[in-house]
């Protein structure tokens, strides 16, 4: 990798302005990594300098990895996309739809009109949501004493649906259920499955659910953006002895590891001569899997954790078997058919198969969809494409 000061500049400038405490960003083409940069500090105010091997909570960037694991098991005939998932997860045999609350504040539930399939879960069309973007679900959880997803308690998954499976797209705990399906049919914990079938073959040596002492020494601290725009350090760590390993958001890892995962999708599922996903699976995971449905704005119900969140407002977005797909050209950036997602702590990535380029940018602050973090992501992406022109 040569020096690319035109990419360094916007990253350094954002840190110098105090927009973010620190940032690590990397990019690659099919041939290999082309850029890495680390700027600022791991934690305010006097934390260690950010380094390329800094460990981050990658949150919902976990979802694509869990989806890839499930698709490996679809390849092997252990899971099926279009069969009722209750055959693997009996807990989902009789899903209920939340239709509101009665005058006493009790939830009104009815049976779902069709069964939940693995495809529904992977594409966020099953009807599960997050309370962060759905006040009705927040009200239900409060009424029933259900803990938040970050607790990694099994009880947090005992939620009703907001709509019938297949009727809409909405973002939620679906991939946590996919992770449980991976565990049931593989006979392994999710972390052990990932390690054997994804991380070791890909060379992802720094990604996992548990923070080792060595990882903890390289860990970026979490920060909170106050209403006045200032950033303050905050205590944050996922349970290290969780009831379940959260396939929807539980992984810690590095930019280099995640970029190695992304490169699978630039190289037809191969890495260093090993076929980790079949070319057909990579194609499936790159295509619209929700038909006429569209990805929608996530309107915050918990402003401390997320702003209103939508990538490229005005553009039609779809969901594949693992990723959000942008359907139009982004000026100066990714092309149509690119796919991407993000994590709650303002971690972001994209993969552009047509141009053969992928990028990842990691920060650690909440709320999600922080305007300054998003602006930095956009500037980084445009700088990467400018080097390819």
N, C-alpha and C positions, 0 to 999 in steps of 0.2 A: 504494500500500500504506500503510495507516494504522499507527499504533502498536498493537502487541499485547503489552502487558506480561505477560499471562497465559501467553504462549508464551515470552517472554524468560526468565521467572523460572526454570523448571526447567533451562534451558540454562546460565544464569549460575551457578545454585547448584551444578551438577555441576562446573563449572570451579573455583568457589571452594573446593569440598571437595577438589579435586585428583583427582577421579575420572578426568578426561581432561585432556590438555594444552590442547586447544582443539577447537572444533566449529563447523561451519557447517551451518545447517539452513534449508530453504526449503519452501514449500508453495504450491499453486495449485489453483484451480478451473478449470472449462471456460473461464471468462471471462478468466483470466489469473492471474499471481502474486498471492498474498494475504499472504505473509509471507517475510521473510528476516532472518536473524540470524547474527552471527559473534561468538564469545566465546573468551577465552583467547589462547593463543599458538600460532604455527605450529610451534614447536619449544621444548622445554625446554632449558636453564632460562631463557634470556634471549632467545629468538627474537622476531621481529617479531610484532606483534599479528595475530591472525586477522582476515581481512577477507572480505567476501562473495565476492570474486573469487579467493580462494586456490585454488591448483591441488593436487589430490589424485591419488594412484594409486587409481583406482576399481576395479581388479582385476576380479572376476567380475561386476560391474555391466556390464562389456564384453559379456557373453554375450547380453544382451537386444538390444544393438545389432547384434551379428553375426547373431543370429537374424532380426532385422528385415531386414537386408540380404539374407539368403538368401530370405526370403519375398517381397521385391521381385522377385528373380530367378525365384521360382516363379510369380509373377504374369505375368512376361514369357515364361514357357515355357522358360527357360534351365535351370531345375532342376525336378525332380519329387520330391514328398515320398515316394512309395511305390515308386519304382524302385530297384534296387540302385545304391548310390552308386559302386560300382566303375567304372561307365561314365564317371564324372567323375574319380574318384580310384582309379586302378588299384592303388595301394598297399593298398587295402582289399579287393582281389578275393578273398583267401584268408585271412580272419581265423582266428586260433587262440584257443582257450579254455584258460586256465591251470587245471589240475585239481589242482595241488599240486606237491610236490617229491619226488624219489626219495631213497633212503638216502644217495646221494652229494651231495645238495643241488641236483641238476639239476632244472630245472622240467619238469613233465609237461604236454605240450600235446596238444590234439586239434583237428581242424577244427571250426569252428562249424557248427551244423546248418542255419543259414539265412543269407542275405546281409544285410549292413547296408544300411539305407536312410537317406535324409536325415531322415525322420521319427524313426527310432531315435536319430540323432545329436542332433537338436534337443531331443528329450525326455529325454535321458539314459537311454535304454533299450537302447543298443547293446551294453553290456557293458564299456565303458571305465570305469576308475576313477582316482582320485588316490591316490598313496601316502600322503598326509597322513591319509586316513581308511581305508586298507586295508593292513594289515601284510604281506599276501601279495604285493601289488604292490611294496611297499618292498623285500621280500626279492628279488623277481625283478629289480628295477632294480639292486640292489646286486650280485647275481650276474653280471648281464650288463653292468655298467658303464654303465648308462643314466643320463644326467644328469637332474636335476629340471626340472620344467616352467619354472621361473623363468629357466632358462638361455636359453630361446627358441632352442634348437638343434633341428634336425629330428630328431636321434636320440632326443629325449625322447618323440616320438610313436610310436616303434616298439614299442608295447606289445601284449601279448595282451589278450583279453577275460577277464572274470571269470565271465561267464555268456553263454548264447546270446542273440543279438539278439531283443528283444521279451519276454524272460522276466521281467525285473525292472526296477526303477528303481534306479540308483545313479549317483552324481555323479562326473564325471571329465572327461577331455580331449576329450570329444565335440565341443565347440564350436570347439576349435582345428582339428579336421578340417572343420567347417562353414566356418570362415574360409578354409581352403585350397580348398574347393569354390567359394566365392564368387570367389576369385582365378582359378581355372581357367576358369570359364565367362565371367567378365567381361573377362579379359585385363588386369586392373589389380591392383596391390598392394592389400591390404586397406585400408590407410590412404588410398590414393587413391580407392578405391571409396567408402569412408565419406564422404570429403570432398565428392565430387561428388554422390552420390545421397542422402545423409542430412544431413551436417553443414551444408553450405551452404544447402540448402533449408529446414532447420529453424532456422538461425541459431546453430548451435553453433560459436562462434568460438574456443573455448579447449580443445578436446578433440582428442587425437591420440596416436599412439604415440611420437612424438619430442618431447622437451622442448626448446623453443626457449629462447634466453637470457632472453627476456621472461617465459616461463612459469616458468623456473627461479627467477627473482627473486621469484615469488609461491608457491613450492612449500612445502607443509607437510612437515615432517620426520617420519620414521617413529620409533616408540617401541616398546619391549618392556616388557611387564608381568612383573616378577620374581615368584618364588614368594611373596615377602613382600608383594606388592601394589604395590610401588613401580614407578614408570615411569622408564625410562632412554632417552635418545636412542640410536638405532642407525643405522648406515650402511645405506642401502637405495636401490637404483636398478635398474630393469630395463635390460638391454643396449640401448644406443642405436643399435647396428648389428646387430640380431638376424638370425639365419638365417631366421626367419619372424616375421611380426607376429602376436602371440598373440591370436586372436579370442576365446579363453576368458578373457583377463584382462590384456591388455597396455595398456589405455588410461589416460592421465592426463586429468583434466578438472576442471571446476568444477561446483558445485551448480546454478548457473543454467542451464548447458548441459544437465545431465542432466534437470532439471525440464522444459526445453523438449522433450526427447525424450519424457518421460512424458506430456506434454500431448497428443501424437499419439493416445494411447489414450483420452483423454477427449473427443476431437473427431473421431472416425471417420477418423483418418489425415490430417487436414488441419492446415495451419499457414499463417496469413496468406494464405488463399485458394489455397494449393498443396496438391495431393493427393500426399502422400509415400508413403502406404500406402492401398490400397483399403479401403473400409468392411468388405468381406467378409474381407479379410486381418486387419484389426483384430479382427473378431469371432472368427476362427479362433485368433488369438494370445491370446485372452481365455478360451478354453474348454478344458476337460479334454481332453488329447490322449493320455492313457495308459490310458484305460478303467478296468479293475478294479484296475490297479496303483496303489500309493500311494507318495508321497515318504516316505523313511525317515530316522530319526536318523542323523547322520554321527558315528560314534564315532571319536574321535581315535586315530591311531597315532603322531602326532608332536606331543606337547603343546606344544612351543615355538612351533608355528605355529597350532594350533587347539585350543580346548576341544571337548568333545562339543557338537555343534550340532544343534538342532532348534527351529524356530519353533513356538510354540503346541503343546507336548506334549499329546497326547490328542486333538487335532483331526485329522481326516483332511485331508491335503494332496494335491493333484494337481499335475501339470505340464502346462502348455500348450505351444504352439509358441514358447516363449521365457521363460516365467515359472513360479514356484511359485504355485499357487492355494490360498488358504485357503477352506474350504468352510462355515465357521460364523461367526457374529457374534463379534467380539472385544469384550469388555466395555469400553465407553467409546471404542472405536476403530473400525477398519475393519469393513465389513460382509461377508457371505458373497459369494463370487465375486470378491473383491479379489485382485490379483496383485502379486508382489513378488520381490525377491531381494536380494543383498548382495555385498560384496567382502571379501577376506581381511583387509584392514587396518581392519576395522570401519566400513565404509561400508554404508548401508542405504537402501532406498526401498520405497514401496508406491504402488499405483494402485487407487483404489476407484471403478470406473465407475458403480456404482449411485448413490453420493452425489456423483459428479462432483468428486472431490478426489484430489490426489496429493501426496506429500511425500518429501523426501530429506534425509538427515542424514549428514554426512561427518566422520570422525575418522581418525587415522593411528596405530594401535597394533596390536600382536599380543600374544598369540594372538587368533585370530578367535573370535567369540561371547564376547567379554569381558563378564562379568556386569555391570560398571558401565556399559559402553557400551550394552549391551542395555537396561538399566534406563532410561538416558537416552533411547534411541530410543522406548521405550514411553511415557515421560512426555511426550515431544515429540508423539507421535501423539495421545495423549489430549487434550493441550492444543489441538491443531489442531481436533479434533472438537468440543471444548467451545466454540470460537469459532463453529462452524457451527450449534450447537443453537438 
